[in-house]
Amino acid sequence: MDTTQLALLALLLGAIIGAGASLILFAAFRARARVARDAVDVVPEGVTAVLEAMDDAAAVVGPSGVVMATSPSAAWLGLEAGEPLEHGELRDLVRNARSGATETETLRLQRGRMSTDSRLVAARATRIAERLILLIVRDLTEQERLEQMRHDFIANTSHELKTPVGAITLLAEAIELAADDPAQVRAFTARLSAEADRLGRLTGRIMNLSRLQAADELTEVGDVAIDEVVASAIEAHAVQADSAGVELVRGGERGLYVRGDAQILKEAVGNLVANAIAYSPRGSRVGVGVRAVEGVVEIAVTDQGIGIAEADQQRVFERFYRADQARSRRTGGSGLGLSIVKHAVSRHGGEVRLWSQPDRGSTFTVRLPLSEAPVIEVPVKKKRSAKAAVATTAKKGRV
């Protein structure tokens, strides 16, 4: 067989393969179009309109387990018109509902085909026609998370309050027993005062956090000077830094302003400075830098401390969570400081970012919307006329 014949044979085979592939694609397209057409013909128009208005993931499933129509929010679950129902648990629910009884179950399902993220859902299947099943899936994951947070908050608050209260009770009893020993009384009194201060700080932070979470909007809003916020945070923790042997350094831009509550922002930045000092070794520095970038004010608090492991970085803003339990106990930390920072910044329309590496330190960056500096009106003194000046001089001459 010569070269020309081989070329013709190759062209013939290519044409056959191409035609076969085209037929397969055409058949698949016709099948998809037929399913879509059947959905329009079979699914009642009123049901389709209801699906379009639903917030929950919902779908109408045909007799062969194929999804005939979906709500706009069904995509997160991988429900698509013309595709078979993928989740085995949902298929079982639909199969049981074909007998006429409404089936409801709470399930854990993967989010989409390729995702490993599981979601807690409440699924309900109801027969709406002879061969059609309406499937409604409501995502309960956020509700579950909030319930868990509420449970943890109550449990942790009870535990944290019991510790200083119990210590105060024991120290009071010790003082009574050591009434004849002035030195012991003084020692126990100092410890009693420390525990009372710890209890006061803890209750104060719980109240601040509750206030931030309960309020929908800030009550005291005005032009806030970032210079004042940073200066207040550094001044309030200067004694703590001096006792810990840590140097506080302030740098960056000045004269920047944001809109918000000055006191809340001072407490937020102060919490970051206090944390940086507590987790820094003696002889190190804690820096507070300020800059404006693309309409945002960034306040970065950087330390040279022990750092935060990657596994803990997503949880440090949770209430009562401590990356280093032992150190927090020694320093009297409540585990609420960063949670207060997160909620305070969020109330101001901002965010908190974290960079950290173990044994290299951490940087917490507060990002707030930049606002223009307020215009300060300076009162202008009125110039006196020459006639008034002469009258005043004459009057003084008479005196």
C-alpha positions as CSV (number, residue, x, y, z in Angstrom):
1,M,0.0,0.0,0.0
2,D,1.6,3.3,-1.1
3,T,1.7,6.6,0.6
4,T,-1.4,8.0,-1.1
5,Q,-3.5,5.1,-0.1
6,L,-2.3,5.3,3.5
7,A,-3.2,9.0,3.5
8,L,-6.7,8.3,2.1
9,L,-7.2,5.6,4.7
10,A,-6.2,7.9,7.5
11,L,-8.6,10.6,6.3
12,L,-11.4,8.0,6.1
13,L,-10.7,6.8,9.6
14,G,-10.6,10.3,10.9
15,A,-13.9,11.1,9.2
16,I,-15.5,8.1,10.7
17,I,-14.2,8.8,14.2
18,G,-15.3,12.5,13.9
19,A,-18.7,11.5,12.7
20,G,-19.1,9.0,15.6
21,A,-18.1,11.7,18.2
22,S,-20.5,14.1,16.7
23,L,-23.3,11.6,16.9
24,I,-22.5,10.9,20.5
25,L,-22.4,14.7,21.4
26,F,-25.6,15.2,19.4
27,A,-27.4,12.4,21.2
28,A,-26.2,13.7,24.6
29,F,-27.4,17.2,23.6
30,R,-30.8,15.8,22.5
31,A,-31.1,13.8,25.7
32,R,-30.4,16.9,27.8
33,A,-32.8,19.0,25.8
34,R,-35.5,16.3,26.1
35,V,-35.1,16.2,29.9
36,A,-35.4,20.0,30.0
37,R,-38.4,20.0,27.7
38,D,-40.0,17.2,29.9
39,A,-39.4,19.4,33.0
40,V,-41.3,22.2,31.4
41,D,-44.1,19.9,30.3
42,V,-44.4,17.9,33.5
43,V,-43.6,20.3,36.4
44,P,-46.7,22.5,37.0
45,E,-46.1,26.2,36.2
46,G,-47.1,27.2,39.7
47,V,-44.5,24.9,41.3
48,T,-41.8,26.4,39.1
49,A,-42.8,29.9,40.2
50,V,-42.6,28.8,43.8
51,L,-39.2,27.3,43.3
52,E,-37.9,30.6,41.9
53,A,-39.0,32.4,45.0
54,M,-37.5,30.0,47.6
55,D,-34.4,30.8,49.7
56,D,-33.9,27.2,50.6
57,A,-32.3,24.6,48.3
58,A,-35.3,22.8,46.6
59,A,-35.9,20.6,43.6
60,V,-38.6,18.6,41.9
61,V,-37.5,15.0,41.3
62,G,-38.9,12.9,38.6
63,P,-39.8,9.2,38.6
64,S,-36.3,8.1,37.5
65,G,-34.5,10.1,40.2
66,V,-33.6,12.9,37.7
67,V,-33.9,16.5,38.9
68,M,-36.6,18.2,36.8
69,A,-36.4,21.8,38.3
70,T,-34.5,23.6,41.1
71,S,-34.6,26.7,43.2
72,P,-31.9,29.4,42.6
73,S,-30.1,28.4,45.8
74,A,-29.9,24.7,45.1
75,A,-26.5,25.0,43.4
76,W,-24.5,24.8,46.6
77,L,-25.8,21.3,47.1
78,G,-25.0,20.2,43.5
79,L,-28.7,20.0,42.4
80,E,-29.0,20.7,38.7
81,A,-31.9,20.3,36.3
82,G,-31.4,17.4,34.0
83,E,-28.9,15.6,36.3
84,P,-29.6,12.6,38.6
85,L,-29.9,13.2,42.3
86,E,-26.4,12.4,43.6
87,H,-26.7,12.2,47.4
88,G,-27.7,8.7,48.5
89,E,-29.4,9.9,51.6
90,L,-31.6,12.2,49.6
91,R,-32.4,9.5,47.1
92,D,-33.6,7.3,50.0
93,L,-35.7,10.1,51.3
94,V,-37.3,10.7,47.9
95,R,-37.9,6.9,47.4
96,N,-39.7,6.7,50.8
97,A,-41.8,9.7,50.0
98,R,-43.3,8.1,46.8
99,S,-45.7,6.1,48.9
100,G,-47.5,9.3,49.7
101,A,-46.1,10.1,53.2
102,T,-44.0,13.2,53.8
103,E,-40.5,12.2,54.9
104,T,-38.3,14.5,57.0
105,E,-34.7,13.8,58.2
106,T,-31.7,15.7,59.6
107,L,-28.6,14.8,57.6
108,R,-25.0,15.7,57.1
109,L,-24.3,16.2,53.4
110,Q,-21.2,17.2,51.4
111,R,-21.4,20.6,49.8
112,G,-21.2,20.0,46.1
113,R,-19.5,17.2,44.1
114,M,-15.8,17.9,44.8
115,S,-16.1,19.6,48.3
116,T,-15.2,17.8,51.5
117,D,-17.2,20.4,53.5
118,S,-20.1,18.7,55.3
119,R,-23.2,20.7,56.2
120,L,-26.0,19.9,58.7
121,V,-29.3,20.1,56.9
122,A,-33.0,19.4,57.4
123,A,-34.4,17.6,54.3
124,R,-38.1,17.2,53.6
125,A,-39.6,15.2,50.7
126,T,-43.3,15.4,49.7
127,R,-45.2,14.0,46.8
128,I,-46.8,16.8,44.8
129,A,-48.0,14.8,41.8
130,E,-48.4,11.2,40.7
131,R,-44.8,10.9,39.8
132,L,-43.1,14.0,41.2
133,I,-41.5,14.6,44.5
134,L,-40.7,18.0,46.0
135,L,-37.4,18.0,47.9
136,I,-36.6,20.9,50.3
137,V,-33.2,21.1,52.0
138,R,-32.6,23.7,54.7
139,D,-29.0,24.5,55.8
140,L,-28.8,24.3,59.6
141,T,-25.0,24.7,59.9
142,E,-25.0,28.3,61.0
143,Q,-27.8,27.6,63.5
144,E,-25.7,24.7,64.8
145,R,-22.6,26.9,65.1
146,L,-24.5,29.6,67.0
147,E,-26.0,27.1,69.4
148,Q,-22.6,25.6,70.0
149,M,-21.1,29.1,70.6
150,R,-23.9,29.8,73.1
151,H,-23.4,26.6,74.9
152,D,-19.6,27.2,75.1
153,F,-20.1,30.7,76.2
154,I,-22.3,29.7,79.2
155,A,-20.0,26.8,80.1
156,N,-16.8,28.9,79.8
157,T,-18.2,31.9,81.6
158,S,-19.3,29.7,84.6
159,H,-15.9,28.1,84.7
160,E,-14.0,31.4,84.5
161,L,-16.1,33.1,87.1
162,K,-15.8,30.1,89.5
163,T,-12.0,30.3,89.5
164,P,-11.5,33.8,91.0
165,V,-14.6,33.5,93.2
166,G,-13.3,30.3,94.7
167,A,-9.9,31.8,95.3
168,I,-11.5,34.8,97.0
169,T,-13.5,32.5,99.3
170,L,-10.4,30.5,100.2
171,L,-8.3,33.6,100.8
172,A,-10.9,35.1,103.0
173,E,-11.0,32.0,105.2
174,A,-7.2,32.0,105.3
175,I,-7.1,35.6,106.5
176,E,-9.6,34.7,109.3
177,L,-7.4,31.8,110.4
178,A,-4.2,33.9,110.3
179,A,-5.7,36.8,112.2
180,D,-2.9,36.7,114.8
181,D,-0.1,36.7,112.1
182,P,0.1,40.2,110.5
183,A,2.6,39.0,107.9
184,Q,0.3,36.3,106.7
185,V,-2.6,38.6,106.7
186,R,-0.8,41.1,104.5
187,A,0.3,38.3,102.1
188,F,-3.2,36.9,101.8
189,T,-4.7,40.4,101.5
190,A,-2.4,41.1,98.5
191,R,-3.5,37.9,96.8
192,L,-7.1,38.6,97.6
193,S,-6.8,42.0,96.0
194,A,-5.2,40.5,92.9
195,E,-8.0,37.9,92.5
196,A,-10.6,40.7,93.0
197,D,-9.0,42.7,90.3
198,R,-9.0,39.6,88.0
199,L,-12.7,39.1,88.7
200,G,-13.4,42.7,88.0
201,R,-11.5,42.6,84.7
202,L,-13.3,39.4,83.6
203,T,-16.8,40.7,84.4
204,G,-16.0,44.0,82.7
205,R,-14.8,42.2,79.5
206,I,-17.9,39.9,79.5
207,M,-20.1,43.0,79.8
208,N,-18.2,44.8,77.0
209,L,-18.4,41.8,74.7
210,S,-22.1,41.3,75.4
211,R,-22.7,45.0,74.7
212,L,-20.8,44.8,71.4
213,Q,-22.7,41.7,70.3
214,A,-26.1,43.0,71.4
215,A,-26.0,46.4,69.7
216,D,-26.8,46.7,66.0
217,E,-25.2,50.1,65.7
218,L,-22.7,52.3,67.5
219,T,-24.4,54.8,69.8
220,E,-21.5,57.3,70.0
221,V,-20.2,58.1,66.5
222,G,-17.9,60.9,65.6
223,D,-14.5,61.7,64.1
224,V,-11.9,59.6,65.8
225,A,-8.2,60.6,65.7
226,I,-6.0,57.5,65.3
227,D,-3.2,59.3,67.0
228,E,-5.3,59.6,70.1
229,V,-6.4,56.0,69.9
230,V,-2.8,54.7,69.7
231,A,-1.4,57.2,72.3
232,S,-4.1,56.1,74.7
233,A,-3.4,52.4,74.2
234,I,0.3,52.8,74.7
235,E,-0.1,55.1,77.8
236,A,-2.6,52.7,79.4
237,H,-0.1,49.8,79.2
238,A,3.1,51.6,79.8
239,V,3.4,50.3,83.4
240,Q,2.7,46.7,82.2
241,A,5.4,47.0,79.5
242,D,7.9,48.4,82.0
243,S,7.2,45.6,84.5
244,A,7.6,43.0,81.7
245,G,10.8,44.6,80.4
246,V,9.2,45.2,77.0
247,E,9.8,48.4,75.0
248,L,6.8,50.1,73.3
249,V,7.5,51.8,70.0
250,R,5.1,53.9,67.9
251,G,5.6,54.6,64.2
252,G,4.0,55.3,60.9
253,E,1.7,58.0,59.6
254,R,0.0,60.6,61.7
255,G,-3.1,62.8,61.4
256,L,-5.4,60.0,60.2
257,Y,-9.1,59.8,61.1
258,V,-11.9,57.3,61.1
259,R,-15.6,57.5,62.0
260,G,-16.7,55.6,65.1
261,D,-16.7,55.4,68.9
262,A,-13.3,56.5,70.3
263,Q,-13.6,54.6,73.5
264,I,-14.4,51.3,71.9
265,L,-11.5,51.7,69.5
266,K,-9.1,52.6,72.4
267,E,-10.1,49.4,74.2
268,A,-9.7,47.3,71.1
269,V,-6.2,48.6,70.3
270,G,-5.3,48.5,74.0
271,N,-6.3,44.8,74.1
272,L,-3.9,44.1,71.2
273,V,-1.1,45.9,73.0
274,A,-1.7,44.1,76.3
275,N,-1.7,40.7,74.5
276,A,1.6,41.6,72.7
277,I,3.3,42.6,76.0
278,A,2.0,39.5,77.8
279,Y,3.4,37.1,75.1
280,S,6.7,38.9,74.5
281,P,10.0,37.9,76.2
282,R,11.9,40.4,78.4
283,G,14.1,42.7,76.4
284,S,12.0,42.6,73.2
285,R,9.9,45.3,71.5
286,V,6.2,45.8,70.8
287,G,5.6,48.1,67.8
288,V,2.4,49.9,66.9
289,G,2.4,51.2,63.3
290,V,-0.2,53.2,61.4
291,R,-0.6,53.7,57.7
292,A,-3.3,54.6,55.2
293,V,-3.6,52.5,52.1
294,E,-6.4,52.5,49.5
295,G,-9.0,54.3,51.7
296,V,-8.2,52.1,54.7
297,V,-6.4,52.9,58.0
298,E,-4.2,50.0,59.1
299,I,-3.1,49.8,62.8
300,A,-0.6,47.0,63.1
301,V,0.5,45.7,66.6
302,T,3.7,43.6,66.2
303,D,5.5,41.6,68.8
304,Q,8.6,39.4,68.9
305,G,7.0,36.8,71.1
306,I,6.2,33.1,71.0
307,G,3.9,33.3,68.0
308,I,0.7,31.4,67.3
309,A,0.6,28.0,65.6
310,E,-1.3,27.8,62.3
311,A,-3.9,25.4,63.8
312,D,-4.7,28.0,66.4
313,Q,-4.8,31.1,64.2
314,Q,-8.4,30.6,63.1
315,R,-9.6,30.2,66.6
316,V,-7.9,32.9,68.6
317,F,-10.8,35.3,68.1
318,E,-13.2,32.9,69.7
319,R,-14.5,33.7,73.2
320,F,-12.4,32.2,76.0
321,Y,-10.0,30.4,73.5
322,R,-6.4,30.4,74.5
323,A,-3.6,29.2,72.3
324,D,-1.3,28.9,75.3
325,Q,-3.4,27.8,78.3
326,A,-0.6,27.7,80.8
327,R,0.8,31.2,80.0
328,S,-2.7,32.7,80.0
329,R,-3.3,31.3,83.5
330,R,0.0,32.9,84.7
331,T,-0.8,36.3,83.1
332,G,-4.4,36.3,84.2
333,G,-5.7,36.3,80.7
334,S,-9.4,35.7,80.2
335,G,-9.4,34.7,76.6
336,L,-11.9,37.5,75.7
337,G,-9.5,40.2,74.6
338,L,-9.2,39.2,70.9
339,S,-12.9,38.4,70.7
340,I,-13.7,41.9,71.9
341,V,-11.2,43.3,69.3
342,K,-13.0,41.4,66.5
343,H,-16.5,42.5,67.4
344,A,-15.4,46.1,68.0
345,V,-13.6,46.4,64.7
346,S,-16.6,44.7,62.9
347,R,-18.9,47.3,64.4
348,H,-16.9,49.9,62.7
349,G,-17.1,48.2,59.3
350,G,-13.5,46.9,59.5
351,E,-11.6,43.7,59.9
352,V,-8.7,42.2,61.8
353,R,-5.9,40.3,60.1
354,L,-3.3,38.1,61.7
355,W,0.2,37.1,60.7
356,S,2.1,34.8,63.0
357,Q,4.8,32.2,63.1
358,P,5.9,30.2,66.2
359,D,9.0,31.7,67.8
360,R,9.0,34.7,65.4
361,G,6.2,36.7,66.8
362,S,2.8,37.9,65.6
363,T,1.2,40.9,63.9
364,F,-2.4,41.9,64.4
365,T,-3.6,44.4,61.9
366,V,-6.8,46.4,62.4
367,R,-8.2,47.8,59.2
368,L,-10.8,50.6,59.3
369,P,-12.4,52.8,56.7
370,L,-10.5,56.0,56.4
371,S,-12.3,59.3,56.8
372,E,-11.3,62.9,56.1
373,A,-9.9,65.0,58.9
374,P,-12.6,67.2,60.5
375,V,-12.6,70.8,59.6
376,I,-11.8,72.9,62.7
377,E,-13.3,76.3,62.5
378,V,-11.1,79.0,64.1
379,P,-13.1,82.0,65.4
380,V,-12.1,85.2,63.6
381,K,-11.7,88.4,65.7
382,K,-13.5,91.3,64.4
383,K,-11.4,94.4,63.6
384,R,-12.3,97.5,65.4
385,S,-12.9,100.6,63.4
386,A,-10.6,103.6,63.8
387,K,-13.4,105.7,65.4
388,A,-13.9,103.0,68.1
389,A,-10.2,102.9,68.8
390,V,-10.0,106.7,69.2
391,A,-13.0,106.6,71.6
392,T,-11.4,103.9,73.7
393,T,-8.1,105.8,73.9
394,A,-9.9,109.0,74.9
395,K,-11.8,107.1,77.6
396,K,-8.6,105.7,79.0
397,G,-7.1,109.2,79.1
398,R,-10.0,110.5,81.2
399,V,-9.5,107.6,83.7
